[in-house]
């Protein structure tokens, strides 16, 4: 009876020890926590130079991480394929590995080729595990079939055919029309950007007055020419002030055109001389000459242009 009990106790102890060895230690994940997924493209229709992209998705559980030293080295794999440098992207507890293969040699006829199996490793707290990326088959074909290469290629050439001649008559008229339309558009733009502002400047009162005063040069300076010159300058001042200007209301001009205030003294002298010439009132200073009126009108013109 004691022997039976001893044997039963030994058997129970053996079962407990086996279970302790089989169970993973606390905090260490089991291998089943690792999930592998491989995204592959089509498996047919590849020719020389084509690339094949495989995306490996690893869902890692617990403390497992990818051992990047286990990634396959870039370079030629076999007669047909070459591997480019792998790309790795980490996302929380998952890793995305991109493997790009390039077909560097073409078979003589359509045949099935194989992307070889790759072995990766993941490392845990105290151990590492292999992860196998399975091999993958695809169909490759030559760009030019064997029966159309070599000496047979000359029988597949198409006859030489010259391009059709161009008709310059219609093209010439079309080109002339386009050039005429371009000239019209450029002319309109030039008028808008240069012609309109130029005409606006020429229409300014002092610009127009200066132009009329210059026409009086070269002749004698008598009372009639003096009256005409004064009338021209007076008209420019009236337009600038927006009303008929007299010595008594000259401040209206400087309120309407403040920049002309710097020419107050010569303008008031000209108005006093104009009143003396037209109404016979005695003047306080010398009579205004044509040169002084041209100079005053030119200075007023510069001020009104600067204000635009």
C-alpha positions as CSV (number, residue, x, y, z in Angstrom):
1,X,0.0,0.0,0.0
2,X,2.8,2.4,0.8
3,X,4.5,1.5,-2.5
4,X,1.4,2.4,-4.4
5,X,1.1,5.7,-2.6
6,X,4.8,6.5,-3.3
7,X,4.3,5.8,-6.9
8,X,1.2,8.0,-7.1
9,X,3.0,10.8,-5.4
10,X,6.0,10.6,-7.8
11,X,3.6,10.5,-10.7
12,X,1.8,13.6,-9.5
13,X,5.1,15.4,-8.9
14,X,6.2,14.6,-12.4
15,X,3.0,16.0,-13.9
16,X,3.3,19.2,-11.9
17,X,6.9,19.7,-13.0
18,X,6.1,19.0,-16.7
19,X,3.3,21.6,-16.5
20,X,5.6,24.2,-15.0
21,X,8.1,23.7,-17.8
22,X,5.5,23.9,-20.5
23,X,3.9,27.1,-19.3
24,X,5.6,30.4,-20.2
25,X,7.0,32.5,-17.5
26,X,4.9,35.4,-16.1
27,X,5.0,38.4,-18.4
28,X,6.5,36.5,-21.4
29,X,4.1,36.1,-24.4
30,X,3.7,32.9,-26.3
31,X,4.7,32.4,-29.9
32,X,1.1,32.3,-30.9
33,X,0.9,36.1,-30.0
34,X,2.8,36.8,-33.2
35,X,0.7,37.2,-36.3
36,X,2.2,37.3,-39.8
37,X,0.5,38.7,-43.0
38,X,2.0,39.0,-46.5
39,X,0.5,41.2,-49.2
40,X,1.5,40.2,-52.7
41,X,0.7,41.6,-56.1
42,X,-0.6,39.7,-59.2
43,X,1.3,36.5,-59.9
44,X,1.4,36.7,-63.7
45,X,2.5,39.0,-66.6
46,X,6.0,40.0,-65.5
47,X,8.8,40.9,-67.9
48,X,12.4,42.1,-67.7
49,X,12.7,45.2,-65.4
50,X,9.4,44.8,-63.6
51,X,9.4,45.1,-59.8
52,X,7.4,42.9,-57.4
53,X,6.5,44.4,-54.0
54,X,5.8,42.2,-51.0
55,X,4.5,43.9,-47.8
56,X,5.1,41.9,-44.6
57,X,3.0,42.8,-41.6
58,X,4.0,41.5,-38.2
59,X,1.7,41.9,-35.2
60,X,4.0,41.5,-32.2
61,X,2.6,40.6,-28.8
62,X,4.0,41.5,-25.5
63,X,7.7,42.4,-25.5
64,X,8.7,40.9,-28.9
65,X,10.5,43.2,-31.2
66,X,11.9,42.7,-34.7
67,X,15.6,41.9,-35.0
68,X,16.4,44.2,-37.9
69,X,19.8,42.4,-38.3
70,X,17.8,39.4,-39.6
71,X,16.4,41.4,-42.6
72,X,17.6,40.0,-45.9
73,X,20.5,41.8,-47.5
74,X,20.0,43.8,-50.6
75,X,21.5,42.3,-53.8
76,X,21.1,39.6,-56.3
77,X,19.2,36.5,-55.1
78,X,19.5,34.2,-58.1
79,X,19.6,34.3,-61.8
80,X,16.3,36.1,-62.1
81,X,15.8,38.4,-59.1
82,X,17.5,41.1,-57.2
83,X,16.3,42.5,-53.9
84,X,16.4,46.2,-53.1
85,X,17.1,47.5,-49.6
86,X,14.2,46.5,-47.3
87,X,12.1,49.3,-45.8
88,X,10.8,49.0,-42.2
89,X,8.0,51.0,-40.6
90,X,7.1,50.6,-36.9
91,X,3.5,51.1,-35.7
92,X,2.9,50.5,-32.0
93,X,3.1,46.7,-31.6
94,X,3.3,46.0,-35.3
95,X,6.0,46.2,-38.0
96,X,5.6,46.7,-41.7
97,X,8.4,45.4,-43.9
98,X,8.5,46.2,-47.6
99,X,10.5,43.9,-49.8
100,X,10.9,45.0,-53.5
101,X,12.2,42.4,-55.9
102,X,13.2,43.3,-59.5
103,X,13.3,40.9,-62.4
104,X,16.8,41.3,-63.8
105,X,16.8,38.5,-66.4
106,X,14.1,37.3,-68.7
107,X,13.4,33.7,-69.6
108,X,13.3,32.6,-73.2
109,X,9.7,31.5,-72.8
110,X,7.0,32.0,-70.3
111,X,7.8,30.1,-67.1
112,X,7.1,30.1,-63.4
113,X,9.7,31.7,-61.1
114,X,9.9,31.7,-57.4
115,X,10.6,34.5,-54.8
116,X,12.6,32.6,-52.2
117,X,11.5,32.2,-48.6
118,X,12.9,34.8,-46.2
119,X,13.6,34.1,-42.5
120,X,13.2,36.9,-40.0
121,X,13.7,36.8,-36.3
122,X,11.9,38.4,-33.4
123,X,13.4,38.8,-30.0
124,X,11.7,38.6,-26.7
125,X,12.8,39.1,-23.1
126,X,15.1,36.1,-23.0
127,X,14.7,34.3,-26.3
128,X,14.3,34.8,-30.1
129,X,12.0,33.1,-32.5
130,X,12.2,32.7,-36.3
131,X,9.4,34.0,-38.5
132,X,9.2,32.5,-42.0
133,X,8.0,34.6,-45.0
134,X,6.9,31.9,-47.4
135,X,8.1,31.6,-50.9
136,X,5.9,32.9,-53.7
137,X,5.6,31.9,-57.3
138,X,4.9,34.1,-60.3
139,X,4.9,33.8,-64.1
140,X,7.5,35.7,-66.2
141,X,7.7,36.0,-70.0
142,X,10.2,37.5,-72.5
143,X,9.5,40.9,-74.0
144,X,10.1,39.5,-77.5
145,X,9.2,35.8,-78.1
146,X,12.1,33.6,-79.2
147,X,10.6,33.0,-82.7
148,X,10.8,36.8,-83.4
149,X,14.4,37.3,-82.3
150,X,17.7,36.8,-84.2
151,X,17.5,36.1,-87.9
152,X,13.7,35.9,-87.7
153,X,13.5,39.5,-86.5
154,X,14.0,41.0,-90.0
155,X,10.8,39.3,-91.2
156,X,8.8,41.1,-88.6
157,X,9.9,44.6,-89.5
158,X,7.3,47.0,-90.8
159,X,8.1,48.8,-94.1
160,X,9.7,52.2,-93.9
161,X,7.1,55.0,-94.3
162,X,8.0,58.6,-94.4
163,X,5.9,61.0,-92.4
164,X,3.2,62.9,-94.3
165,X,4.3,66.3,-95.6
166,X,3.2,69.4,-93.8
167,X,0.9,71.8,-95.5
168,X,2.4,75.2,-94.9
169,X,-0.4,77.2,-96.5
170,X,-3.0,76.6,-93.9
171,X,-0.3,76.6,-91.1
172,X,0.9,80.0,-92.4
173,X,-2.5,81.6,-92.3
174,X,-3.1,80.1,-88.8
175,X,0.2,81.5,-87.6
176,X,-0.5,84.9,-89.1
177,X,-3.9,85.0,-87.4
178,X,-2.4,84.1,-84.0
179,X,0.3,86.7,-84.4
180,X,-2.3,89.3,-85.3
181,X,-4.4,88.4,-82.2
182,X,-1.3,88.5,-80.1
183,X,-0.4,92.0,-81.4
184,X,-3.9,93.2,-80.7
185,X,-3.8,91.9,-77.1
186,X,-0.3,93.4,-76.5
187,X,-1.4,96.7,-78.0
188,X,-4.5,96.8,-75.7
189,X,-2.4,96.0,-72.7
190,X,0.2,98.6,-73.6
191,X,-2.6,101.2,-74.0
192,X,-4.0,100.3,-70.6
193,X,-0.7,100.4,-68.8
194,X,1.0,103.3,-70.7
195,X,-1.4,105.1,-73.0
196,X,-4.2,105.8,-70.5
197,X,-2.0,107.1,-67.7
198,X,0.0,109.2,-70.3
199,X,-3.2,110.8,-71.6
200,X,-4.4,111.4,-68.1
201,X,-1.2,113.2,-67.3
202,X,-1.4,115.3,-70.4
203,X,-4.9,116.3,-69.4
204,X,-3.8,117.7,-66.0
205,X,-4.4,121.5,-65.8
206,X,-0.8,122.6,-65.2
207,X,0.6,120.0,-67.7
208,X,-1.8,121.5,-70.4
209,X,-1.0,125.0,-69.3
210,X,2.8,124.4,-69.5
211,X,2.4,123.0,-73.0
212,X,0.4,126.2,-74.1
213,X,2.9,128.5,-72.5
214,X,5.8,127.0,-74.4
215,X,4.1,127.7,-77.6
216,X,4.3,131.5,-76.8
217,X,8.1,131.4,-76.8
218,X,10.1,132.7,-79.8
219,X,7.9,135.8,-80.4
220,X,7.9,139.3,-79.1
221,X,6.7,139.9,-75.5
222,X,4.0,142.6,-75.7
223,X,0.9,143.3,-73.7
224,X,-1.3,140.9,-75.8
225,X,1.1,138.0,-75.3
226,X,1.4,138.8,-71.6
227,X,-2.4,138.7,-71.2
228,X,-2.5,135.4,-73.1
229,X,0.1,133.9,-70.8
230,X,-1.6,135.2,-67.7
231,X,-4.9,133.8,-68.9
232,X,-3.3,130.3,-69.5
233,X,-1.8,130.2,-66.0
234,X,-5.0,131.7,-64.4
235,X,-7.1,129.0,-66.1
236,X,-4.9,126.2,-64.7
237,X,-5.2,127.7,-61.2
238,X,-9.0,127.9,-61.5
239,X,-9.2,124.3,-62.6
240,X,-7.0,123.2,-59.8
241,X,-9.0,125.2,-57.2
242,X,-12.4,124.2,-58.7
243,X,-13.5,127.8,-58.9
244,X,-12.5,131.2,-60.2
245,X,-9.4,132.2,-58.2
246,X,-8.8,135.8,-57.0
247,X,-6.3,137.2,-54.5
248,X,-9.0,137.4,-52.0
249,X,-9.9,133.6,-52.1
250,X,-6.5,132.1,-52.9
251,X,-6.8,130.0,-49.7
252,X,-9.4,127.9,-51.5
253,X,-6.6,126.7,-53.8
254,X,-4.4,125.5,-51.0
255,X,-7.3,123.8,-49.2
256,X,-8.2,121.9,-52.4
257,X,-4.5,121.2,-53.3
258,X,-2.4,121.3,-50.1
259,X,0.9,120.4,-51.8
260,X,0.7,123.7,-53.8
261,X,1.0,125.5,-50.4
262,X,4.8,125.4,-50.9
263,X,4.4,127.7,-53.9
264,X,2.1,130.2,-52.1
265,X,4.4,133.2,-52.6
266,X,4.9,133.0,-56.4
267,X,1.2,132.1,-56.9
268,X,0.0,135.1,-54.9
269,X,2.5,137.4,-56.8
270,X,1.1,136.1,-60.1
271,X,-2.5,136.7,-59.1
272,X,-1.6,140.3,-58.0
273,X,0.1,140.9,-61.3
274,X,-2.8,139.4,-63.2
275,X,-5.2,141.8,-61.4
276,X,-2.9,144.7,-62.3
277,X,-2.8,143.8,-66.0
278,X,-6.5,143.1,-66.4
279,X,-8.0,145.6,-64.0
280,X,-5.4,148.3,-63.9
281,X,-4.8,148.1,-60.2
282,X,-1.2,149.0,-59.2
283,X,1.1,146.0,-58.6
284,X,3.4,145.6,-55.6
285,X,6.3,143.9,-57.5
286,X,7.8,143.7,-61.0
287,X,5.7,142.4,-63.9
288,X,5.6,138.6,-64.3
289,X,7.7,137.4,-67.3
290,X,7.0,134.5,-69.6
291,X,10.0,132.6,-68.2
292,X,8.8,133.0,-64.6
293,X,5.3,131.8,-65.6
294,X,6.8,128.8,-67.4
295,X,8.9,128.0,-64.3
296,X,5.9,128.3,-61.9
297,X,3.7,126.2,-64.2
298,X,6.4,123.5,-64.4
299,X,6.8,123.4,-60.6
300,X,3.0,123.1,-60.2
301,X,2.9,120.3,-62.9
302,X,5.6,118.3,-60.9
303,X,3.5,118.6,-57.7
304,X,0.3,117.5,-59.4
305,X,2.0,114.5,-61.1
306,X,3.5,113.4,-57.8
307,X,0.0,113.5,-56.2
308,X,-1.3,110.9,-58.8
